[in-house]
Amino acid sequence: MKKILAFVLFASLLLTLAIPAAAVGEVQLFAPQATINIDGNRDDGYGDPVNINAYRDGFEGGATGVVWTAWDADYLYFYIEVNDTTPNHEHGSSWERDCIEIFLDWDNHQGDGNDNDDHAYWQIRVASAPNEDGDQLFNTRNGQSDDEDLMNAIKYVAMPKDGDYKNGYIIELAAPYKIAAETGTAALAEGRQIIVDFQIADNFDGSQRDSQAFLTSEDADGQYGNPTACHGMLNLIAAKPAADEGGQGGGEEADAGVQEEVKASSTKTGDSAVILIVLAIAMAGAVAVTRKASKSRA
């Protein structure tokens, strides 16, 4: 009887450990190695698009977007196209303007807050356009707002999509590794994984922020102060093969194997959690049967 109870407790412990592991990296992003020119034009070196369209609190009809990613030894690159038909740039609070936010948990620390100097956790906010004072870029680095070193090292451009803000806007940004390295973050390299998330905020009529979209609706709007609310896993993969003379690159095929391997790994993680649940139920059933048998013998 004691052995069966020990097995049940052990299975429950494994289940507890497995569930958070399955939740992290719920959305997989693949960033090929490429040095990107930050000019608002999407380079061929970027990876596949990922949607930012999960609303907070049941919002519907607000801005959504698509993000492409890449990396090199010095930067993480992000190209974001936002679908927003109600442009508003002038609200007094930067977070209540039309804007995007990028969250980077460089060390995959998943701590309880963003104010730990030993781990690099960033929130980068870029408004769709400067307000009348020229303000457009904001950041929180390890709990410190508008860190000047980070502010000066970020490279970005923002512009209306198709020449008109009523069609939405484009933001392209390079997040500098050298600033993250100051807290001991490992070098950027193929095979590295970094926990991320994104927000698109939409101000409908100029008065307030009316909708928020993220990678997933889980923990929506918790990312600004809590790395555990991030649900993306950025996978740094090899560069796309160069195009041949006929213009055929084969980049998608080359990336497919890596992406399928990562997705399969994620699926296996989720399957492990299911297996552990079944195991726990089976163990609990075994306990019940044993107790019943014991009572019958009595």
C-alpha positions as CSV (number, residue, x, y, z in Angstrom):
1,M,0.0,0.0,0.0
2,K,2.8,2.4,0.9
3,K,4.6,1.7,-2.4
4,I,1.5,2.5,-4.4
5,L,1.0,5.8,-2.5
6,A,4.6,6.6,-3.2
7,F,4.1,6.0,-6.9
8,V,1.0,8.3,-6.9
9,L,2.9,11.1,-5.2
10,F,5.8,10.7,-7.6
11,A,3.5,10.8,-10.6
12,S,1.8,13.9,-9.2
13,L,5.2,15.6,-8.8
14,L,6.2,14.8,-12.4
15,L,2.8,16.1,-13.6
16,T,3.3,19.4,-11.7
17,L,6.7,19.8,-13.3
18,A,5.6,18.8,-16.8
19,I,2.7,21.2,-17.1
20,P,4.7,24.5,-17.0
21,A,7.2,23.0,-19.4
22,A,4.5,22.3,-21.9
23,A,3.1,25.9,-21.5
24,V,6.4,27.6,-22.2
25,G,6.9,28.2,-25.9
26,E,3.3,27.6,-26.7
27,V,3.8,29.6,-29.9
28,Q,7.0,28.7,-31.8
29,L,8.8,31.4,-33.9
30,F,11.7,30.6,-36.2
31,A,14.4,33.2,-36.8
32,P,17.0,32.5,-39.5
33,Q,20.5,33.9,-39.2
34,A,20.6,37.1,-41.3
35,T,21.9,40.6,-40.9
36,I,18.9,42.9,-41.6
37,N,18.8,46.4,-42.9
38,I,16.4,48.4,-40.7
39,D,14.6,50.4,-43.3
40,G,10.9,49.2,-43.1
41,N,11.3,46.9,-46.1
42,R,11.0,43.2,-45.2
43,D,14.3,41.4,-46.1
44,D,14.3,37.9,-47.6
45,G,16.4,36.8,-44.6
46,Y,13.4,36.9,-42.2
47,G,11.7,33.6,-41.2
48,D,8.1,32.6,-41.5
49,P,5.2,35.0,-40.3
50,V,3.5,34.5,-36.9
51,N,0.1,36.1,-36.1
52,I,-0.4,38.4,-33.2
53,N,-4.1,38.2,-33.0
54,A,-5.3,36.8,-29.6
55,Y,-7.3,39.5,-27.9
56,R,-7.4,40.3,-24.2
57,D,-10.7,40.2,-22.4
58,G,-12.8,39.2,-25.4
59,F,-11.9,42.3,-27.5
60,E,-12.9,42.0,-31.1
61,G,-12.3,44.3,-34.1
62,G,-9.1,45.9,-32.8
63,A,-5.7,46.0,-34.4
64,T,-3.9,42.7,-35.0
65,G,-0.6,42.0,-36.7
66,V,2.0,39.7,-38.1
67,V,5.7,39.3,-37.0
68,W,8.7,38.0,-38.8
69,T,12.0,37.4,-37.0
70,A,15.8,37.0,-37.7
71,W,19.0,37.2,-35.8
72,D,22.8,37.7,-36.0
73,A,25.6,37.9,-33.5
74,D,24.6,41.4,-32.6
75,Y,20.9,41.8,-32.8
76,L,17.5,40.1,-32.7
77,Y,15.4,41.5,-35.6
78,F,11.6,42.0,-35.7
79,Y,9.5,43.1,-38.6
80,I,5.8,43.7,-37.6
81,E,3.0,44.7,-39.9
82,V,0.0,46.0,-38.0
83,N,-3.6,46.0,-39.3
84,D,-5.1,49.2,-37.8
85,T,-7.8,51.3,-39.5
86,T,-8.2,53.9,-36.6
87,P,-4.8,55.8,-36.3
88,N,-4.2,57.6,-33.1
89,H,-0.8,58.8,-32.1
90,E,-1.2,61.6,-29.5
91,H,-2.5,60.2,-26.2
92,G,-0.6,61.5,-23.2
93,S,0.1,57.9,-22.0
94,S,2.5,56.1,-24.3
95,W,0.8,52.7,-23.7
96,E,-2.6,54.2,-24.6
97,R,-1.5,55.1,-28.1
98,D,-1.4,52.9,-31.2
99,C,1.8,50.9,-30.5
100,I,3.5,47.6,-30.5
101,E,5.4,46.0,-27.6
102,I,8.1,43.4,-27.7
103,F,8.9,41.3,-24.5
104,L,12.2,39.5,-24.3
105,D,13.1,37.1,-21.5
106,W,16.7,36.7,-22.7
107,D,17.7,34.2,-20.1
108,N,14.5,32.2,-20.1
109,H,14.4,33.0,-16.4
110,Q,10.6,33.1,-16.1
111,G,10.9,34.9,-12.8
112,D,8.1,36.6,-10.8
113,G,9.0,40.1,-11.9
114,N,11.0,42.3,-14.3
115,D,13.1,44.0,-11.7
116,N,15.9,41.5,-11.3
117,D,19.3,42.9,-12.3
118,D,20.7,39.4,-12.7
119,H,18.4,38.5,-15.5
120,A,17.7,40.5,-18.7
121,Y,14.0,41.0,-19.2
122,W,12.9,43.8,-21.5
123,Q,9.7,45.5,-22.6
124,I,10.2,47.6,-25.8
125,R,7.3,49.9,-26.9
126,V,7.2,51.7,-30.2
127,A,4.3,54.0,-31.1
128,S,3.0,53.9,-34.6
129,A,4.2,57.5,-35.1
130,P,5.8,60.3,-33.0
131,N,3.5,62.5,-31.0
132,E,3.7,66.3,-31.2
133,D,6.7,66.2,-28.8
134,G,8.5,63.7,-31.0
135,D,8.3,60.8,-28.5
136,Q,7.9,57.3,-30.0
137,L,10.3,54.8,-28.4
138,F,9.9,53.6,-24.8
139,N,11.4,50.7,-22.8
140,T,11.7,49.0,-19.5
141,R,14.9,47.1,-18.9
142,N,15.1,44.9,-15.8
143,G,12.5,47.1,-14.1
144,Q,14.1,50.4,-15.0
145,S,12.0,52.6,-17.3
146,D,13.5,54.3,-20.4
147,D,17.0,53.0,-19.8
148,E,19.2,55.4,-21.9
149,D,21.8,52.8,-22.9
150,L,19.1,50.6,-24.3
151,M,17.2,53.5,-25.8
152,N,20.4,54.6,-27.7
153,A,21.3,51.1,-28.9
154,I,17.9,50.1,-30.3
155,K,17.5,50.5,-34.1
156,Y,14.0,50.9,-35.5
157,V,11.9,52.5,-38.1
158,A,8.1,53.1,-38.2
159,M,6.0,54.0,-41.2
160,P,2.4,53.8,-42.5
161,K,1.5,50.7,-44.4
162,D,1.0,51.4,-48.1
163,G,1.6,55.1,-47.5
164,D,-1.4,55.7,-45.3
165,Y,-1.9,55.1,-41.5
166,K,-5.5,54.2,-42.2
167,N,-4.1,51.0,-43.7
168,G,-2.1,50.3,-40.6
169,Y,1.6,50.6,-40.0
170,I,5.0,48.8,-40.1
171,I,7.6,48.7,-37.4
172,E,11.0,47.1,-37.9
173,L,13.3,46.9,-34.9
174,A,16.7,45.5,-33.9
175,A,17.2,44.6,-30.2
176,P,20.9,44.9,-29.3
177,Y,22.5,41.8,-27.8
178,K,25.4,43.9,-26.3
179,I,23.0,45.4,-23.7
180,A,21.6,42.0,-22.7
181,A,25.2,40.7,-22.4
182,E,25.8,43.2,-19.6
183,T,23.8,40.9,-17.3
184,G,25.6,37.7,-18.5
185,T,23.2,36.6,-21.2
186,A,24.7,33.9,-23.4
187,A,25.8,34.8,-26.9
188,L,23.4,34.5,-29.8
189,A,24.0,31.3,-31.7
190,E,22.2,28.7,-33.8
191,G,20.1,26.5,-31.6
192,R,19.5,29.2,-28.9
193,Q,15.9,29.7,-27.7
194,I,14.6,32.9,-26.1
195,I,11.2,33.3,-24.5
196,V,9.3,36.2,-26.1
197,D,5.8,37.8,-26.5
198,F,4.3,40.7,-28.4
199,Q,1.4,43.2,-27.9
200,I,-0.4,45.3,-30.3
201,A,-2.4,48.1,-28.6
202,D,-5.1,50.0,-30.5
203,N,-6.7,53.3,-29.6
204,F,-10.0,53.6,-31.5
205,D,-11.0,57.3,-31.1
206,G,-8.1,59.0,-29.3
207,S,-9.5,58.7,-25.7
208,Q,-8.0,55.4,-24.5
209,R,-6.5,52.1,-25.3
210,D,-9.4,50.1,-26.6
211,S,-8.0,46.7,-27.5
212,Q,-4.9,44.6,-27.0
213,A,-3.7,41.6,-29.0
214,F,-1.0,39.1,-28.0
215,L,0.4,35.7,-29.2
216,T,-2.2,34.0,-27.0
217,S,-5.0,35.2,-24.8
218,E,-3.5,33.4,-21.8
219,D,-2.0,35.8,-19.2
220,A,-2.8,38.7,-21.6
221,D,-1.4,42.0,-20.4
222,G,0.6,40.4,-17.6
223,Q,3.8,40.5,-19.7
224,Y,4.8,44.0,-18.7
225,G,5.6,43.0,-15.2
226,N,5.9,39.2,-15.3
227,P,8.1,37.1,-17.6
228,T,5.9,34.0,-16.9
229,A,3.1,35.6,-18.9
230,C,5.2,35.3,-22.1
231,H,4.1,32.4,-24.4
232,G,6.4,32.5,-27.4
233,M,9.6,30.6,-28.0
234,L,12.0,32.2,-30.4
235,N,14.2,29.6,-32.1
236,L,17.4,30.8,-33.6
237,I,18.1,28.7,-36.7
238,A,20.5,28.6,-39.6
239,A,20.5,31.1,-42.4
240,K,18.4,30.4,-45.4
241,P,20.3,29.0,-48.4
242,A,21.3,31.6,-51.0
243,A,19.2,31.6,-54.1
244,D,20.7,29.8,-57.1
245,E,21.1,31.4,-60.5
246,G,17.5,30.7,-61.4
247,G,16.3,32.6,-58.3
248,Q,15.3,29.4,-56.4
249,G,16.5,29.5,-52.8
250,G,14.9,26.5,-51.2
251,G,14.9,28.3,-47.9
252,E,11.5,27.1,-46.8
253,E,12.4,23.5,-47.4
254,A,15.7,24.0,-45.5
255,D,13.8,25.5,-42.5
256,A,11.1,22.9,-42.6
257,G,13.2,20.1,-41.1
258,V,14.3,22.3,-38.2
259,Q,10.8,23.6,-37.5
260,E,9.3,20.2,-37.6
261,E,11.9,18.9,-35.2
262,V,11.1,21.7,-32.7
263,K,7.4,21.3,-33.1
264,A,7.7,17.5,-32.6
265,S,9.7,18.2,-29.4
266,S,6.9,20.5,-28.2
267,T,4.3,17.9,-29.0
268,K,6.3,15.3,-27.1
269,T,6.4,17.6,-24.1
270,G,2.6,18.0,-24.2
271,D,2.2,14.2,-24.7
272,S,4.3,13.6,-21.7
273,A,2.0,15.7,-19.6
274,V,-1.0,13.7,-20.9
275,I,0.8,10.4,-20.2
276,L,1.5,11.6,-16.6
277,I,-2.1,12.6,-16.1
278,V,-3.2,9.1,-17.3
279,L,-0.5,7.6,-15.0
280,A,-1.7,9.5,-12.0
281,I,-5.3,8.5,-12.7
282,A,-4.2,4.9,-13.0
283,M,-2.3,5.0,-9.8
284,A,-5.2,6.6,-8.0
285,G,-7.4,3.8,-9.4
286,A,-4.9,1.2,-8.1
287,V,-5.1,2.7,-4.7
288,A,-8.9,2.5,-4.7
289,V,-8.8,-1.1,-5.8
290,T,-6.2,-2.0,-3.2
291,R,-8.3,-0.3,-0.4
292,K,-11.4,-2.2,-1.6
293,A,-9.5,-5.5,-1.6
294,S,-8.1,-4.8,1.9
295,K,-11.7,-4.1,3.2
296,S,-12.9,-7.3,1.6
297,R,-10.2,-9.3,3.3
298,A,-11.1,-7.7,6.6
